[in-house]
Amino acid sequence: MNPRARRLTVPLTGLLLVAGAMGATSAGASAASTTSTAAGTAAAPADVVTSTASETPAEATSFWSPERMRRATDATGDVDLSVRGGKASSAAGPTGKAGAVPPSGPGGGPTTKSKQVNLPNTVGRVFFTLPKANPLDPKSWKYCSGTSVQGRYRNVVATSAHCVYDVKTNQFYDNWIFIPSYWDGNQAWDGKNPYGIYAAKWFNAHDDFVVKEDYDYDYAFVNVHSGYKVNWEKDKDGKWRPIVKNVGRLGDNVGGQGFAWNQKVKNKVFSFGYPAGSHPDGDKPFTGRTMKWCYGTTGAMPAAPKYNIQEHVGFRCAFTAGASGGPFLLKYKSATRTGYLNGVNSVAWDTDKNDRYDRISSPYFNGDTYQVYKVAANRWTK
């Protein structure tokens, strides 16, 4: 191996990317550009893959007991990739006019602070079970990160495609839920979940990820049902029993981040997520129980042919697995806790080969990304 080669690892619970200057597209123009049908679905382009969740919201929500959440692990699948030389060879860049949909929010009440950065209520943890596996087997209990993003019906969660779709079984995950502002492993059951739990209704991803396993399209937008606030109590037999209350739409409770595409490759961004996996050397600095953040300037990343990566952007950050699907937020304002989604945590890199991750990357958000987002932004759920 070339001594200057770079190691790239794809944690199967992703990361996120952000880029460039805002375009002039308005929220109304972009969100309304796809016509909704009477059934509440949007007319999808041929390269957008949409699938319906297998479970009802009650089934998915009640599946995730306190014990199962505590025992869920990041869906890690570490694979080393070598990239020759030290210079970027990415083809990332605009495919058309830059555009942006402004955020809504901030939504919700006060949130936590981390070293003078107000953490966004929109970001949380995603839980799911592996397809073609026994859902009662703890080995199938997995998690990622994600964020609420603006949409016509305030019901969209952005994450990585590998956090919704299993390339090994060629199926979407089961029992998929999102918990915004997840905190300390207790968010779902001890009264500390003012924003609720939101179960998937529609998964929206790009055909090139689903069919070709192309990580230049490692992003997905999930339409979720109205949320449930859940408290767990033990019955007389000592078994956990959920007490649920409907809390309404995701965007009404926490707001939604804006969305931006065809932006500059070099931009200052924040990334948020719930890292928990270990570095290649075995060190495990994160627990996944609290939200973490990184800040830096994105740039083009090298190509990685094994994962069909040609158009990733990234920046310095030591996030590990578990942060997958968390947002790259462009023009993030700590005062309002909002910005513009311009990437998702997808790939962790060890660029200096010291067995420590030092960069994260995301697919470059271009016109293809906008097409997938636009379908989700116009899908209605109950």
C-alpha positions as a Markdown table, in Angstrom:
| # | Residue | x | y | z |
|---|---|---|---|---|
| 1 | Met | 0.0 | 0.0 | 0.0 |
| 2 | Asn | 1.2 | 3.5 | -0.8 |
| 3 | Pro | 2.5 | 5.0 | 2.4 |
| 4 | Arg | 0.6 | 8.1 | 1.7 |
| 5 | Ala | -2.6 | 6.3 | 0.9 |
| 6 | Arg | -5.7 | 7.2 | 2.9 |
| 7 | Arg | -7.9 | 4.8 | 4.8 |
| 8 | Leu | -11.6 | 5.4 | 4.5 |
| 9 | Thr | -14.2 | 3.7 | 6.6 |
| 10 | Val | -17.9 | 3.6 | 6.1 |
| 11 | Pro | -19.6 | 3.3 | 9.5 |
| 12 | Leu | -23.0 | 1.8 | 8.7 |
| 13 | Thr | -24.5 | 4.6 | 10.8 |
| 14 | Gly | -23.4 | 7.6 | 8.7 |
| 15 | Leu | -22.3 | 11.2 | 8.8 |
| 16 | Leu | -23.3 | 14.5 | 7.1 |
| 17 | Leu | -22.1 | 17.2 | 4.8 |
| 18 | Val | -22.6 | 20.9 | 4.1 |
| 19 | Ala | -21.8 | 23.3 | 1.3 |
| 20 | Gly | -22.1 | 26.8 | -0.2 |
| 21 | Ala | -23.9 | 30.0 | -0.7 |
| 22 | Met | -27.6 | 30.3 | -0.8 |
| 23 | Gly | -29.6 | 30.4 | -4.0 |
| 24 | Ala | -32.6 | 32.5 | -4.6 |
| 25 | Thr | -35.3 | 29.7 | -4.7 |
| 26 | Ser | -38.1 | 30.5 | -2.3 |
| 27 | Ala | -39.8 | 28.0 | 0.1 |
| 28 | Gly | -43.1 | 28.3 | -1.7 |
| 29 | Ala | -41.7 | 27.8 | -5.1 |
| 30 | Ser | -39.6 | 24.7 | -4.3 |
| 31 | Ala | -42.1 | 23.0 | -1.9 |
| 32 | Ala | -45.0 | 23.5 | -4.3 |
| 33 | Ser | -43.2 | 22.4 | -7.4 |
| 34 | Thr | -44.4 | 18.8 | -7.1 |
| 35 | Thr | -48.1 | 18.2 | -7.2 |
| 36 | Ser | -49.6 | 16.1 | -4.4 |
| 37 | Thr | -52.2 | 13.5 | -5.3 |
| 38 | Ala | -55.4 | 13.0 | -3.4 |
| 39 | Ala | -53.9 | 10.1 | -1.6 |
| 40 | Gly | -51.2 | 12.5 | -0.2 |
| 41 | Thr | -48.3 | 11.2 | -2.2 |
| 42 | Ala | -46.2 | 13.1 | -4.7 |
| 43 | Ala | -45.5 | 12.3 | -8.3 |
| 44 | Ala | -42.0 | 10.9 | -8.1 |
| 45 | Pro | -39.3 | 11.0 | -10.8 |
| 46 | Ala | -38.2 | 7.6 | -12.1 |
| 47 | Asp | -34.9 | 7.8 | -10.2 |
| 48 | Val | -36.6 | 8.3 | -6.8 |
| 49 | Val | -37.3 | 5.1 | -4.9 |
| 50 | Thr | -40.2 | 5.2 | -2.5 |
| 51 | Ser | -41.2 | 2.5 | -0.1 |
| 52 | Thr | -43.9 | 2.2 | 2.7 |
| 53 | Ala | -42.9 | 1.2 | 6.2 |
| 54 | Ser | -44.1 | -2.2 | 7.2 |
| 55 | Glu | -45.4 | -1.3 | 10.7 |
| 56 | Thr | -48.1 | 1.0 | 11.9 |
| 57 | Pro | -46.9 | 3.9 | 14.0 |
| 58 | Ala | -48.2 | 2.3 | 17.1 |
| 59 | Glu | -46.4 | -1.0 | 16.4 |
| 60 | Ala | -43.0 | 0.7 | 15.6 |
| 61 | Thr | -43.2 | 3.1 | 18.6 |
| 62 | Ser | -44.2 | 0.4 | 21.2 |
| 63 | Phe | -41.5 | -1.9 | 19.9 |
| 64 | Trp | -38.8 | 0.3 | 21.3 |
| 65 | Ser | -38.8 | -0.3 | 25.0 |
| 66 | Pro | -36.3 | 1.3 | 27.3 |
| 67 | Glu | -34.2 | -1.8 | 27.4 |
| 68 | Arg | -34.1 | -2.2 | 23.6 |
| 69 | Met | -33.0 | 1.4 | 23.1 |
| 70 | Arg | -30.3 | 1.0 | 25.7 |
| 71 | Arg | -29.0 | -2.1 | 23.9 |
| 72 | Ala | -29.2 | -0.8 | 20.4 |
| 73 | Thr | -25.8 | -0.5 | 18.6 |
| 74 | Asp | -24.6 | 1.5 | 15.7 |
| 75 | Ala | -24.9 | -0.4 | 12.5 |
| 76 | Thr | -21.2 | -0.5 | 11.8 |
| 77 | Gly | -19.7 | -2.1 | 8.8 |
| 78 | Asp | -16.1 | -0.9 | 8.8 |
| 79 | Val | -14.2 | -1.5 | 5.5 |
| 80 | Asp | -10.8 | -0.1 | 4.7 |
| 81 | Leu | -10.5 | 1.8 | 1.3 |
| 82 | Ser | -7.2 | 3.0 | -0.1 |
| 83 | Val | -6.9 | 6.2 | -2.1 |
| 84 | Arg | -3.7 | 6.9 | -4.0 |
| 85 | Gly | -1.9 | 10.2 | -3.3 |
| 86 | Gly | -2.9 | 13.1 | -1.1 |
| 87 | Lys | -4.8 | 15.3 | -3.4 |
| 88 | Ala | -8.5 | 15.4 | -3.8 |
| 89 | Ser | -9.9 | 14.0 | -7.1 |
| 90 | Ser | -13.6 | 14.6 | -6.4 |
| 91 | Ala | -16.0 | 15.7 | -9.1 |
| 92 | Ala | -18.3 | 17.4 | -6.6 |
| 93 | Gly | -19.8 | 20.6 | -7.8 |
| 94 | Pro | -23.0 | 22.3 | -8.9 |
| 95 | Thr | -25.1 | 20.7 | -11.6 |
| 96 | Gly | -27.3 | 23.7 | -12.1 |
| 97 | Lys | -28.5 | 26.9 | -10.4 |
| 98 | Ala | -28.1 | 27.0 | -6.6 |
| 99 | Gly | -31.3 | 26.8 | -4.6 |
| 100 | Ala | -32.5 | 26.9 | -1.0 |
| 101 | Val | -35.6 | 26.4 | 1.1 |
| 102 | Pro | -35.6 | 28.4 | 4.3 |
| 103 | Pro | -35.9 | 26.7 | 7.7 |
| 104 | Ser | -39.0 | 26.8 | 9.9 |
| 105 | Gly | -38.7 | 27.0 | 13.7 |
| 106 | Pro | -37.0 | 27.0 | 15.9 |
| 107 | Gly | -39.9 | 25.1 | 17.4 |
| 108 | Gly | -40.1 | 23.6 | 20.8 |
| 109 | Gly | -38.7 | 25.2 | 24.0 |
| 110 | Pro | -35.3 | 25.7 | 25.4 |
| 111 | Thr | -32.6 | 23.3 | 24.3 |
| 112 | Thr | -29.2 | 22.3 | 25.7 |
| 113 | Lys | -26.0 | 24.1 | 25.1 |
| 114 | Ser | -22.5 | 22.7 | 24.4 |
| 115 | Lys | -19.6 | 25.1 | 24.8 |
| 116 | Gln | -21.5 | 28.1 | 23.6 |
| 117 | Val | -23.3 | 26.3 | 20.8 |
| 118 | Asn | -27.0 | 25.8 | 21.1 |
| 119 | Leu | -27.8 | 22.3 | 20.0 |
| 120 | Pro | -30.7 | 22.0 | 17.6 |
| 121 | Asn | -33.9 | 20.4 | 18.7 |
| 122 | Thr | -34.4 | 19.1 | 15.2 |
| 123 | Val | -31.5 | 16.6 | 15.5 |
| 124 | Gly | -32.1 | 13.2 | 17.2 |
| 125 | Arg | -31.5 | 9.5 | 17.0 |
| 126 | Val | -33.0 | 7.0 | 14.6 |
| 127 | Phe | -33.7 | 3.5 | 15.7 |
| 128 | Phe | -34.5 | 0.5 | 13.5 |
| 129 | Thr | -34.3 | -3.3 | 13.2 |
| 130 | Leu | -32.6 | -5.3 | 10.5 |
| 131 | Pro | -34.7 | -6.9 | 7.8 |
| 132 | Lys | -34.8 | -10.7 | 7.4 |
| 133 | Ala | -33.8 | -10.9 | 11.1 |
| 134 | Asn | -35.6 | -11.8 | 14.3 |
| 135 | Pro | -36.6 | -8.4 | 15.7 |
| 136 | Leu | -36.4 | -9.9 | 19.2 |
| 137 | Asp | -32.7 | -10.6 | 18.7 |
| 138 | Pro | -30.7 | -7.7 | 20.2 |
| 139 | Lys | -28.2 | -8.0 | 17.3 |
| 140 | Ser | -30.9 | -6.5 | 15.0 |
| 141 | Trp | -31.4 | -3.4 | 17.2 |
| 142 | Lys | -29.6 | -0.5 | 15.5 |
| 143 | Tyr | -29.4 | 3.2 | 15.4 |
| 144 | Cys | -28.3 | 6.3 | 13.4 |
| 145 | Ser | -28.7 | 10.1 | 13.6 |
| 146 | Gly | -31.1 | 12.3 | 11.7 |
| 147 | Thr | -32.8 | 15.7 | 11.6 |
| 148 | Ser | -36.2 | 17.3 | 11.0 |
| 149 | Val | -36.1 | 19.3 | 7.7 |
| 150 | Gln | -38.7 | 21.7 | 6.3 |
| 151 | Gly | -41.5 | 20.3 | 4.2 |
| 152 | Arg | -45.1 | 21.2 | 3.2 |
| 153 | Tyr | -46.6 | 18.9 | 5.8 |
| 154 | Arg | -43.9 | 19.3 | 8.5 |
| 155 | Asn | -43.2 | 15.5 | 8.5 |
| 156 | Val | -39.7 | 15.0 | 6.9 |
| 157 | Val | -36.6 | 13.5 | 8.5 |
| 158 | Ala | -33.3 | 13.7 | 6.6 |
| 159 | Thr | -30.7 | 11.0 | 7.2 |
| 160 | Ser | -28.2 | 8.8 | 5.3 |
| 161 | Ala | -29.6 | 6.2 | 2.8 |
| 162 | His | -27.6 | 3.5 | 4.7 |
| 163 | Cys | -29.7 | 4.4 | 7.7 |
| 164 | Val | -32.9 | 3.4 | 5.9 |
| 165 | Tyr | -31.9 | 0.7 | 3.4 |
| 166 | Asp | -29.9 | -2.5 | 3.9 |
| 167 | Val | -27.7 | -3.2 | 0.9 |
| 168 | Lys | -27.0 | -6.7 | 2.2 |
| 169 | Thr | -30.7 | -7.8 | 2.0 |
| 170 | Asn | -31.8 | -5.2 | -0.5 |
| 171 | Gln | -34.7 | -4.1 | 1.8 |
| 172 | Phe | -35.6 | -1.1 | 3.8 |
| 173 | Tyr | -35.3 | -1.4 | 7.6 |
| 174 | Asp | -38.1 | -2.3 | 10.0 |
| 175 | Asn | -39.5 | -0.6 | 13.1 |
| 176 | Trp | -38.0 | 2.7 | 12.0 |
| 177 | Ile | -38.5 | 5.6 | 14.4 |
| 178 | Phe | -37.0 | 9.1 | 15.0 |
| 179 | Ile | -36.6 | 10.8 | 18.4 |
| 180 | Pro | -35.7 | 14.5 | 18.1 |
| 181 | Ser | -33.5 | 16.0 | 20.8 |
| 182 | Tyr | -32.7 | 12.6 | 22.2 |
| 183 | Trp | -30.8 | 12.9 | 25.5 |
| 184 | Asp | -29.0 | 10.6 | 27.9 |
| 185 | Gly | -30.7 | 7.4 | 26.8 |
| 186 | Asn | -33.9 | 8.3 | 28.8 |
| 187 | Gln | -35.7 | 10.3 | 26.2 |
| 188 | Ala | -38.4 | 7.9 | 25.3 |
| 189 | Trp | -39.7 | 6.8 | 28.7 |
| 190 | Asp | -39.1 | 9.0 | 31.7 |
| 191 | Gly | -41.1 | 12.1 | 30.9 |
| 192 | Lys | -38.1 | 13.9 | 29.3 |
| 193 | Asn | -39.4 | 13.5 | 25.8 |
| 194 | Pro | -41.5 | 16.7 | 25.2 |
| 195 | Tyr | -41.2 | 16.3 | 21.4 |
| 196 | Gly | -42.3 | 12.7 | 21.0 |
| 197 | Ile | -41.4 | 9.7 | 18.9 |
| 198 | Tyr | -42.1 | 9.7 | 15.2 |
| 199 | Ala | -42.5 | 6.4 | 13.2 |
| 200 | Ala | -41.7 | 6.2 | 9.5 |
| 201 | Lys | -44.5 | 6.1 | 6.8 |
| 202 | Trp | -42.5 | 6.7 | 3.6 |
| 203 | Phe | -38.9 | 6.1 | 2.8 |
| 204 | Asn | -37.5 | 8.2 | -0.1 |
| 205 | Ala | -34.1 | 7.5 | -1.6 |
| 206 | His | -32.2 | 7.7 | -4.9 |
| 207 | Asp | -32.3 | 4.8 | -7.2 |
| 208 | Asp | -28.5 | 4.8 | -7.6 |
| 209 | Phe | -28.0 | 4.0 | -3.9 |
| 210 | Val | -30.7 | 1.3 | -3.8 |
| 211 | Val | -29.7 | -0.4 | -7.0 |
| 212 | Lys | -26.0 | 0.4 | -7.4 |
| 213 | Glu | -24.9 | 1.0 | -3.8 |
| 214 | Asp | -23.4 | 4.3 | -4.9 |
| 215 | Tyr | -22.5 | 6.4 | -1.9 |
| 216 | Asp | -22.6 | 9.6 | -3.9 |
| 217 | Tyr | -26.3 | 9.2 | -3.3 |
| 218 | Asp | -26.1 | 8.2 | 0.4 |
| 219 | Tyr | -29.0 | 10.4 | 1.5 |
| 220 | Ala | -32.7 | 9.7 | 2.3 |
| 221 | Phe | -35.7 | 11.6 | 3.4 |
| 222 | Val | -38.3 | 9.9 | 5.5 |
| 223 | Asn | -41.9 | 11.0 | 5.9 |
| 224 | Val | -43.1 | 10.3 | 9.5 |
| 225 | His | -46.5 | 10.0 | 11.1 |
| 226 | Ser | -47.6 | 12.4 | 13.9 |
| 227 | Gly | -45.6 | 11.7 | 17.0 |
| 228 | Tyr | -46.3 | 9.9 | 20.3 |
| 229 | Lys | -45.1 | 10.8 | 23.7 |
| 230 | Val | -44.3 | 7.6 | 25.4 |
| 231 | Asn | -43.9 | 6.8 | 29.1 |
| 232 | Trp | -43.2 | 3.2 | 30.1 |
| 233 | Glu | -44.6 | 1.6 | 33.3 |
| 234 | Lys | -44.3 | -1.9 | 34.7 |
| 235 | Asp | -47.4 | -3.9 | 35.1 |
| 236 | Lys | -48.2 | -6.2 | 38.0 |
| 237 | Asp | -46.2 | -9.0 | 36.2 |
| 238 | Gly | -43.1 | -6.8 | 36.0 |
| 239 | Lys | -43.4 | -6.3 | 32.2 |
| 240 | Trp | -42.9 | -2.9 | 30.6 |
| 241 | Arg | -46.1 | -1.3 | 29.2 |
| 242 | Pro | -46.2 | 1.9 | 27.0 |
| 243 | Ile | -48.5 | 4.7 | 27.9 |
| 244 | Val | -48.8 | 6.9 | 24.7 |
| 245 | Lys | -50.1 | 10.3 | 23.9 |
| 246 | Asn | -50.4 | 11.9 | 20.4 |
| 247 | Val | -48.3 | 15.1 | 20.2 |
| 248 | Gly | -48.9 | 16.1 | 16.6 |
| 249 | Arg | -46.6 | 16.8 | 13.7 |
| 250 | Leu | -42.8 | 16.8 | 13.9 |
| 251 | Gly | -42.2 | 20.2 | 12.4 |
| 252 | Asp | -44.8 | 21.8 | 14.6 |
| 253 | Asn | -42.9 | 20.6 | 17.7 |
| 254 | Val | -39.3 | 21.1 | 16.8 |
| 255 | Gly | -39.3 | 23.1 | 13.5 |
| 256 | Gly | -37.4 | 22.0 | 10.4 |
| 257 | Gln | -34.0 | 22.9 | 9.0 |
| 258 | Gly | -33.8 | 24.5 | 5.6 |
| 259 | Phe | -32.5 | 22.7 | 2.6 |
| 260 | Ala | -29.8 | 23.9 | 0.1 |
| 261 | Trp | -28.4 | 22.4 | -3.1 |
| 262 | Asn | -25.9 | 23.2 | -5.8 |
| 263 | Gln | -23.9 | 25.3 | -3.3 |
| 264 | Lys | -20.1 | 26.0 | -3.3 |
| 265 | Val | -17.9 | 23.0 | -2.4 |
| 266 | Lys | -16.0 | 25.1 | 0.2 |
| 267 | Asn | -18.3 | 26.3 | 3.0 |
| 268 | Lys | -18.3 | 26.6 | 6.8 |
| 269 | Val | -20.6 | 24.1 | 8.3 |
| 270 | Phe | -21.7 | 22.5 | 11.6 |
| 271 | Ser | -22.3 | 18.8 | 11.8 |
| 272 | Phe | -24.4 | 17.2 | 14.6 |
| 273 | Gly | -24.9 | 13.6 | 15.6 |
| 274 | Tyr | -24.7 | 10.9 | 18.1 |
| 275 | Pro | -21.4 | 9.1 | 17.7 |
| 276 | Ala | -20.7 | 6.0 | 19.7 |
| 277 | Gly | -18.5 | 3.6 | 17.7 |
| 278 | Ser | -14.8 | 3.2 | 18.3 |
| 279 | His | -11.9 | 4.5 | 16.3 |
| 280 | Pro | -9.9 | 1.9 | 14.3 |
| 281 | Asp | -7.4 | 1.7 | 17.2 |
| 282 | Gly | -10.2 | 0.6 | 19.6 |
| 283 | Asp | -10.6 | 3.9 | 21.5 |
| 284 | Lys | -14.2 | 4.8 | 22.1 |
| 285 | Pro | -14.5 | 8.5 | 23.1 |
| 286 | Phe | -18.3 | 8.8 | 22.6 |
| 287 | Thr | -21.3 | 7.0 | 24.1 |
| 288 | Gly | -24.1 | 8.0 | 21.7 |
| 289 | Arg | -26.3 | 9.1 | 24.6 |
| 290 | Thr | -25.8 | 12.8 | 24.0 |
| 291 | Met | -25.5 | 15.0 | 20.9 |
| 292 | Lys | -22.1 | 16.1 | 19.7 |
| 293 | Trp | -21.0 | 18.7 | 17.1 |
| 294 | Cys | -18.2 | 19.5 | 14.8 |
| 295 | Tyr | -17.4 | 22.7 | 12.9 |
| 296 | Gly | -15.2 | 23.4 | 9.9 |
| 297 | Thr | -14.8 | 24.2 | 6.2 |
| 298 | Thr | -15.8 | 21.6 | 3.7 |
| 299 | Gly | -13.7 | 20.6 | 0.7 |
| 300 | Ala | -13.6 | 18.0 | -2.0 |
| 301 | Met | -12.7 | 14.5 | -0.8 |
| 302 | Pro | -10.8 | 11.9 | -2.8 |
| 303 | Ala | -12.6 | 9.4 | -4.9 |
| 304 | Ala | -13.2 | 5.9 | -3.4 |
| 305 | Pro | -14.1 | 3.5 | -6.3 |
| 306 | Lys | -15.1 | 0.6 | -4.1 |
| 307 | Tyr | -18.1 | 2.6 | -2.9 |
| 308 | Asn | -18.5 | 4.5 | -6.2 |
| 309 | Ile | -17.6 | 7.7 | -4.4 |
| 310 | Gln | -16.8 | 10.4 | -6.9 |
| 311 | Glu | -18.5 | 13.5 | -5.4 |
| 312 | His | -18.1 | 13.7 | -1.6 |
| 313 | Val | -17.2 | 16.8 | 0.4 |
| 314 | Gly | -15.9 | 16.7 | 3.9 |
| 315 | Phe | -14.1 | 18.4 | 6.7 |
| 316 | Arg | -12.0 | 17.8 | 9.9 |
| 317 | Cys | -14.1 | 16.0 | 12.5 |
| 318 | Ala | -13.5 | 12.9 | 14.7 |
| 319 | Phe | -17.0 | 11.6 | 14.7 |
| 320 | Thr | -17.3 | 7.8 | 14.8 |
| 321 | Ala | -20.1 | 5.4 | 13.9 |
| 322 | Gly | -23.5 | 6.4 | 15.3 |
| 323 | Ala | -23.3 | 9.9 | 13.9 |
| 324 | Ser | -24.3 | 8.6 | 10.5 |
| 325 | Gly | -27.3 | 10.5 | 9.0 |
| 326 | Gly | -26.7 | 13.6 | 11.2 |
| 327 | Pro | -26.8 | 16.9 | 9.3 |
| 328 | Phe | -24.3 | 19.2 | 7.7 |
| 329 | Leu | -25.9 | 22.6 | 8.5 |
| 330 | Leu | -24.9 | 25.6 | 6.4 |
| 331 | Lys | -25.3 | 29.1 | 7.9 |
| 332 | Tyr | -26.3 | 27.6 | 11.2 |
| 333 | Lys | -27.4 | 30.2 | 13.7 |
| 334 | Ser | -27.0 | 29.3 | 17.4 |
| 335 | Ala | -29.6 | 31.8 | 18.5 |
| 336 | Thr | -32.4 | 30.2 | 16.5 |
| 337 | Arg | -30.8 | 26.7 | 16.2 |
| 338 | Thr | -31.5 | 26.6 | 12.5 |
| 339 | Gly | -29.6 | 26.5 | 9.3 |
| 340 | Tyr | -29.7 | 24.8 | 5.9 |
| 341 | Leu | -29.2 | 21.1 | 5.4 |
| 342 | Asn | -26.5 | 20.7 | 2.8 |
| 343 | Gly | -25.2 | 17.2 | 3.6 |
| 344 | Val | -25.5 | 14.2 | 5.8 |
| 345 | Asn | -22.8 | 12.3 | 7.7 |
| 346 | Ser | -22.0 | 9.4 | 5.4 |
| 347 | Val | -18.3 | 8.4 | 5.6 |
| 348 | Ala | -15.6 | 8.6 | 8.3 |
| 349 | Trp | -12.0 | 9.0 | 7.1 |
| 350 | Asp | -8.6 | 8.2 | 8.6 |
| 351 | Thr | -6.5 | 10.4 | 6.3 |
| 352 | Asp | -3.2 | 10.2 | 8.1 |
| 353 | Lys | -3.4 | 6.4 | 8.8 |
| 354 | Asn | -3.0 | 6.8 | 12.5 |
| 355 | Asp | -6.0 | 4.6 | 13.3 |
| 356 | Arg | -8.1 | 7.6 | 14.3 |
| 357 | Tyr | -10.9 | 9.1 | 12.2 |
| 358 | Asp | -10.1 | 12.7 | 11.4 |
| 359 | Arg | -12.6 | 13.7 | 8.7 |
| 360 | Ile | -16.3 | 13.1 | 7.8 |
| 361 | Ser | -17.8 | 13.4 | 4.4 |
| 362 | Ser | -21.2 | 13.6 | 2.7 |
| 363 | Pro | -22.4 | 13.3 | -0.8 |
| 364 | Tyr | -22.5 | 16.7 | -2.5 |
| 365 | Phe | -26.1 | 17.9 | -2.5 |
| 366 | Asn | -26.9 | 18.6 | -6.2 |
| 367 | Gly | -30.0 | 18.7 | -8.4 |
| 368 | Asp | -30.5 | 14.9 | -7.9 |
| 369 | Thr | -30.6 | 15.4 | -4.1 |
| 370 | Tyr | -33.2 | 18.1 | -4.5 |
| 371 | Gln | -35.4 | 15.8 | -6.6 |
| 372 | Val | -35.5 | 13.2 | -3.8 |
| 373 | Tyr | -36.1 | 15.9 | -1.2 |
| 374 | Lys | -38.9 | 17.5 | -3.3 |
| 375 | Val | -40.8 | 14.2 | -3.3 |
| 376 | Ala | -40.6 | 13.9 | 0.5 |
| 377 | Ala | -41.4 | 17.6 | 1.0 |
| 378 | Asn | -44.8 | 17.1 | -0.7 |
| 379 | Arg | -45.9 | 13.8 | 0.9 |
| 380 | Trp | -48.7 | 13.9 | 3.4 |
| 381 | Thr | -49.0 | 11.6 | 6.3 |
| 382 | Lys | -51.6 | 11.3 | 9.0 |
